[in-house]
Amino acid sequence: MFYKTLLVPCLFLFLGVASSNSELEVYFPLFFKLYKNGTVEKLDKGVPKIPASLDPKTGIQSKDTELGARLYAPKAVNQRAPLVIYFHGGGFSVGSPASLWVHRYLNSLVARANVFALSADYRLAPENPLPAAYEDASAVLRWVAKHAVGSGPEPWLKDPRVDFNRVYLAGEGAGANIVHNLAMQSGLEKFPRFNIVGLILIHPYFLLEKPTKSLLAVNEQERNNITKLWSYVCPSGNGLKDTRVNPILNPSLSILASKKVLVCLAEKDPLIDAERKYGEALRQRGSKKVEFFLTKGKGHVFHMTKPNSKKASEMLDRVTSFMSV
């Protein structure tokens, strides 16, 4: 089953709707409870928060910025290295750069790939429904881009080894959805000396209007809850016709900021069919070079809870190789 081993907030969790005489309106385990009076109770309090520090396992140093983002620098790089701008997942409603799983993954990514990285923070739903997260992502990108022309305030991004001509946008789950939408916007907005050369979407949260085979493979309650999440984090949208969650309906995919895209898939992810169709649409209508990486036998964002597994290491290797060519 999709949820049996999932211990980290991901995008799909059982939805409990309260009875008419209860104060509770809706319940997403590990995400939030929404009460009828509008009160929101977040359920990720048990997820450890890790301060920026020198990671003893990888030797990677991190620091927090004025923007709430967290920066990571590789140990020993004597030449210019790419910059990864990363967006965490968590159903648009939980998570932060300080979350254990996010911080741990960024340390591993920077150590393995020898890149600089910025882990972005953004406002969370349902208190701050979409497009708040998209707006914050855009603000992060503009802030980073200022450093490419020497006008930004962050010393680490003024390091001459940071190659702003090789910028990658990356994320998992909801974060991968943010990456796509940010890249669509960035395709219309150019920054001097700043070039987005690749997108890395790990198990992205995309939906189609009709249930796919992979969605139909799970029980009805689970299937409905996967799709209903969108209406709670984006109540002002156009449902499953909204191109921000159903990008294959967008006729303008060719404006996507990067020509090179890596889509990581998990065989047991109920969204795998929608993710495949997204990549195929980018190839056919967006004229993009799309690469797929499939992990067999695993589910949505498995690598966040099993970072030391062989499958997680293989996916990290693929992400690293994508940035090395």
Buried (B, 14 or more C-beta within 10 A) or exposed (E): EBBEEBEBBBBBBEBEEBEEEEEBBBBBEBBBBBBEEEEEEBBBEEBEEBEBEEBEEBEBBBBBBEBBBBBBBBEEBEEBBBBBBBBBBBBBBBBBBBBEBBBBBBBBBBBBBBBBBBBBBBBBBBBBBBBBBBBBBBEBBBBBBBBBEEEBEBEBBEBEEBBBEBBBBBBBBBBBBBBBBBBBBBBEEEBEEBBBBBBBBBBBBBBBEEBBEBBEBBEEEBBBBBBEBBEBBBEEBEEBEBBBBBBBBBEEBEEBBBBBBBBBBBEBBBBBBBBBBBBBBBBEBBEBEBBBBBBEEBBBBBBBBBBEBEBBBEBBEBBBEBBEE
